[in-house]
Amino acid sequence: MTIHRVIDEEEKRFTSDLVNASTEYSRVETHRLRVYDDWKTGKVICQRDLTRNMEGLPEKSIKHREAILGIPSRSTVNVPYAKGTIVLRITELNGFSDARVEVLLLMANTLSLAPIFA
């Protein structure tokens, strides 16, 4: 799971808090245009089968992502909240049902109300 939180909207900078499959935590400050664009759409982005569409990433990037996360991602969902996005990745194909996405939306809406994230 990764929680991206905007720290400078003009410069499109975020903090990214990542918990990988081994439950190791890391925080980095990033300047990621894709995260910014995903956040600004305000829409849930659910990719249920990344084996067919790895987001246009070259193989090297896919391997790098899997090494950081500790798992091969097969499904991902990106849910916006007031100051960023919550991204979940799992190894199952079609791993995010509509009901799971609804729960994530509820979490994101709750997170948007928290003073530290609002």
Summary of the structure (lengths in Angstrom):
residues: 118
radius of gyration: 13.9
end to end distance: 19.7
largest distance: 39.6
contacts: 315
relative contact order: 0.18
helix: 31%
strand: 32%
